[in-house]
Amino acid sequence: MRVVFNNSDCYVYDKGFAVPFILANLVTGESADLRGAIDTGFDGDLMVDSETYERLNLRLSERPESEFPAYRTFSGTILFKSSLARVTMPGRNSMAEVITPVSGLGKILVGRRALKNLTTLLHKAERYCVGDAKIE
């Protein structure tokens, strides 16, 4: 048995594991090509930095402030804005919850919920594949 990926779903390791994706605003259609670090400690879909959140006007599909999620991080518990957006990843095109810190800069991360329907193969310090793999 072996796992077969499309070559386009495999990447050379460069100081971390990052997944390319396209994030699109549901209201305006504005989109951005991004790369997010794989974060298996983050159980959500996607986190983006505050600059990307504002540039894509994700506030237009934002949850009410009273429903903003709080996550425990190394820095303590942080409150996040939350919006719904369309995400296109290798082998996946779907809706995703996108968060960004209420205050602070944030980072671009891909969490476990976004990865759950993808096959992920990480080879330490060499290459990695993320996508819709076939098992032969």
Summary of the structure (lengths in Angstrom):
residues: 136
radius of gyration: 15.3
end to end distance: 5.4
largest distance: 49.0
contacts: 402
relative contact order: 0.30
helix: 15%
strand: 49%
